Amino acid sequence: MNLNPPSRFNTPAEPGETPPLVAGIGQCSLDFLCTVERYPEPDSKCEFQEFLIQGGGPVATALVALRRWGFSARFCGVVCSDPFGSEILAGLEGEGVDVDSVALREQGRSQFAFICIEANGGARTIFWRRPEAERLRPSEIPVDFLRGVDALHLDGLFAEASLHAAQRAREQGIPVVLDAGSVRPGMLSLIPHTDHLICAADFARQFDPGAPLSAVLYKLKKMGPRVVSITLGPEGSVSLWEDAPCHLPALAVRARDTTGAGDIFHAGYVYGLLRGWLPPDRLRWATAAASLSCLHIGGRSGIPTTSAVTERLAELGSFRTFA
């Protein structure tokens, strides 16, 4: 198996080509971010430095990235009719994401997060709360939500609705990409209906505590996905798509904030998938995009341009098999 085939990153779009359409179901959040010199001790005061407010959430941020890279995007999730909800929707609409399928709750509070980032190294602590409202029901996903869609991206927050959508997508030949951040209820039931599983290191440890990453990759792939990848932050990622697990190092950058890096990795993978690239090229693009996203404060502030990603690809290391 050739782990590092000739790159096809610069494949041009045909004149008049309709941009691919990605639909997403999952989290959308309002993020309050600040930087501190170091995380404070309990029962102490700490003056923060930089501060900003912007939209967040794994699927929502991935769709924003894909919009900036020239794709079309459609989102389904839950917001409440509170100020947070209004800001979340305004942020998505301002990026050109179709939010007509979002379920609006008259009561409750929309999802939000407080994110404290250490100025040295970009390590962050996230305090978050899911929507304080009824979860998205399968019946609330519009009948035409998947019409014209080229890929479905999920994060598993709304387990029943996500499973319903994944099953419909597979019936229609639409590839399903799953962002598995943790082993939350219903997540494992989604995997057999997933084509591309990209999970965090936390998920891998929870799925099979103590098992080597190569064993976790094999077990997850046996559940159905064609490609499985585990992201490891600054250590890159490990993946399995044919017969041997392989490791790809991250791009060396001086990180300011790792918020959203995983979301951008997923967006980069979907970008390559819908450009028709092979798994190694998708993973290289995703890795470079995620690494570059760490240069700025905030998940959406850090979304790199396609030209920036292309310029830095040559700096990535090569895939290497591992046991």
C-alpha positions, 0 to 999 in steps of 0.5 A: 500500500502506498501511504503517500501517493502523488498529491491531487490537491490542486485539482481545479473546479470546472467552470460553472460547477455547482459547489458541493452541498454539505448538510450537518446535524449537531451542536451550535454554540455561542462561545465566550473566549478569553486568554490568561497567562496561566489557568488560575488556582481555586479561590483566586482572582485572575485578570484575563487578556484577550476576549471575544465572542463568536459562534462555535460547536463542532458541526456548525464550525465545520460548516462555516469552514466549508462555506469559506472554502467555497462549498454550500452548507445546510445546518439542523440543530436546536436554538432557543429564542434567547439572545444567545440563540439569536447570536448563534443564528446570526453568525451562521447566516452571516457566513452563508449557512442555510439555517432554515432547518434549525428547530427554534425552542420558545423556552430555554437557553441555547448552548453556550461555552466559556473557554479559558485559554492559556497564553503560552501553548494554547491549552484551554479549559472549556466549560459548556452547557448543552441546550436547555431545551427539548432535544432535536426529534427525528420528526423535526428534520425536514423531509427535504433536508438531504435533497441535493446533499453530497455529504452528511456531517454529524457529531452525535449530540442528538442521538435519535435524530442523528441515527435517523438522518444517517440511515436516510443518507445511507439509503440515498448513497450520501456519505456520512462523516461522524465527529466522535468527541466522546462516547456519549449515549447513542454514539456507538449505535451511529458508527455502523451507519457511518462511512468516515469516522474521525474521533478524538483521543478521548473517544478512543480511550473511552471506547477501549481503555488501555488498548493500543491505538492500532487495536482501537482502529481495527475494532472501530473499522470492523463496525462499518466505516471505510475510514477511521481516524483518531486525532491526537492534537500536536501529535497528529493522527492515526488512521486506518483505511486499508490494511495497515494503521498509519500515523501522520504528524501534525504541522509544526506551529506555535499554537495560540488556541486549539479551540476548533482544531478538531472541527476544522480537521473534519471540515478539511476531511470533508473538503477532500472527500468531496473533491474526490481525493484519496484518503491520504490526501484528505487526511493531509489537507485536514491535518494542515488546516487544523494545525493552521487553525491554532494560530488564532484565538477562537475556532472560527477566527482560525479557519485558514484559507485554502491557499494558506493550507496549500502553501504549508502542505509541503511542510507536513511529514509522511505517513508511517505504518505502526503496530 
